Amino acid sequence: MSKKKKFRSFIFNTLAGVRELVVAVMDLIILTGCCTLLYWLIQFGQRDSLFFMQGSVENPHFWVAQFALLILSVFMFLLLFRAYASLWQYASGREYLTVIASGSCGYVLYLLFSRLVLQRSLAPVFALLIVTLAIAIMLAARMLYRHYRELGLAQTLAKQRTPIIVVGAGGAGVMVLDEMVRSTNTAYRPVCLVDDDPKKIGRMIHGIHIEGPVARMSEIIARYGTKEVLVAMPSVDRHRIREIFELCSALKCRVRILPDVLNLSTGSSLTKQMREVSIDDLLGREPVVLEDDRLDDLLRDKVVMVTGGGGSIGSELCRQIAKHAPRRLVVVDIYENNAYDIQQELLFKYKDSLDLCVEIASVRDAHKIDRLFDRYRPQVVLHAAAHKHVPLMEHCPEEAVRNNVFGTYNVASAADRFGVDRFILISTDKAVNPTNVMGASKRLCEMIVQSFAHSKTQFAAVRFGNVLGSNGSVIPLFKRQIQNGGPVTITDKRIIRYFMTIPEAAQLVLLAGAMAERSEIFVLDMGSPVSILELAENLIRLSGFTPYEDIEIKETGLRPGEKLYEELLTRSENLTETSSAKIFIERQKQPITPSELQEKFRALNAALAKDDAAALVETMHAIVPTFRPAEVVNAEAIADLDYKHAVHK
């Protein structure tokens, strides 16, 4: 132990000893005082045999000796029962019982010793009265000390804690309120509850007033002057959270919520489970839950390979696959840092219960892909490896073709040759009527999947919109801009996009894999599109700022190949329902044949050989009939009354 630690230990022990000595002296003073007080009181009262021994009342030595013996007997048991070893600011019933037991045992010892040994004693009732009064005063002194400490601590904590309004006076609200009031470890001090129930409004819980209704949040926040709000309603839907958030954000309040009922950890501190309102909560629709018994049939005891397994979607696929006990999970990725991160996460969580293999490889390398398929013999392949950034692929179209198109073909053809049961391609809504190279390359990937319609392997593609929080998505960009004080930049205030969460995307991919039969393209019903401008404004509010006042929002102009809106499907009549209410299949025209696909590949290879980006893009326009210039599509969108209605809505 270092000298500094030894010195601290010495000081602590010394102070503890001083505290014990002070309490012990206080008890001796109380015992002595009680003896003296009762002695003087009876001097003015009636003297009878109940209180005095015959022939002893006039002898002062008798009183001194008897009082000393009584005090010593009680004090000895206080020491024996370690009554001074407790920290009385945290005293409970056990500490109080120790004092009572010490007094009782001391009283009995006094009577036995004085009568059997000394043959003289105070009257039992008189001695009992002294001990009872002394115990009462000692307990009262300790309770007052504890109350004083608690009051002082409460006042200190009240100054240090952040005042917070708790929305919801139901079960969860009362539990979190109780924790805030009683615990010394929470950082929050509740100032009021807010509820819509008229029977609760105006009442109090733990001394905290219940205000309401929630529609008066702005007024309530202004009255109490707090900047923190907790929504303690785990079962509340996202529409309600959004309403409360909008009421609070006008006053620059920070809004937190408790997790939903399924994610609440029992036995854990509720205040520690509080989380920030996320942009997911403000999407305006409930999360799509696609859990299905068929996922177990697809994954359990199977060898599953995920290409691009370290990316946003790929890593979430790995997490969800691991829950279904595959025989082996093979993660393939060219970026070693991402692959390492998901490897360590899964090993930490599942340890030896998951057979996990991580391979660093590029899907462009056909020979390496073949070796991996030969080594692991996967039964299910989820192909998430791809370049996805629209502006970068516009600048480097050859990389989109080599990685997305030929990389997908390498993996798909290996799946066909090695007899994989199911192959699932991760596609995008940008493949529908593409206006950029990335979208056109993903449309070609869908064509590759369709060209294997006669394979023994069940091929399928899964098409969905933008993924919230994925690498390179707009949300992380906005957050960085907000952290730097703005401005937040958007290309066009009229842009609308479909959004889904990473878990939703991963669930869709897996369930589509379970449904796959004949090279289908699966599409998720993602509800209404979201305005990017509204998304930016909400993110600014979530960060505690006011849009256009604290953080500016600036337009930078549409980037090359960027649409004002994305399409999941061209027309609703192209949809076929599935057994899942949220998943549809796009009706396809005559699928592309393998020979037609090879003809397109020859054209692409010829364009790549020219090392001319413009020529390559022109070739892609020729071989992807729906690939149209972004300027033309956007002009049509601006003139579309339906689009205008969606924006104003």
TAUR-V646346 format. One line per field, one symbol per residue. psi: psi as a letter, one per 20 degrees, with the letter a starting at -180 (. if undefined). Layout:
psi->???
This chain:
psi->prhghggggggghghghggggghghgghggggggggghghhihjapprihiqqpjihiohhgggggggggghgghghgghjlijiqoiikqahghhhggghggghhggggggghhhgijqrqpghgghggggggggggggggghgggggggggghghhhhqppqpoookbggghghggghhhqiiqjqophrqpqiohhhpiaqpkjpqorrahikggggghgikqjpppolnhjqrhggggggghhhhhjkqppqqqrrhhipoqiqphhiiqrqprhhijhjqqqookpqhhhghhhpkqoppoqkiiaggghhggghghhjmqhqpoppqhohggggghghghhhgiciipoppppoqpihnhghgghghhghmqhpponipqpioghhhhhmhhhgggggfhgghggghhhghjkqgppppoaqiiiomqjrgghhhhhhghhgghikhjqhpoqqqpprbqppjrpjrhghgggghghjjaqppqhpiipqqpqrrghggggggghhhhhpgmlroqppojbqrpphghggghhgghjjrpqifhpqpqpiqprpjpqhqqphqgqhijqpqaiphiprpppqaoqqqhhhghghhhgghghhhilogghghhhhhhinhioqphhgghhhghiohhghghgh.
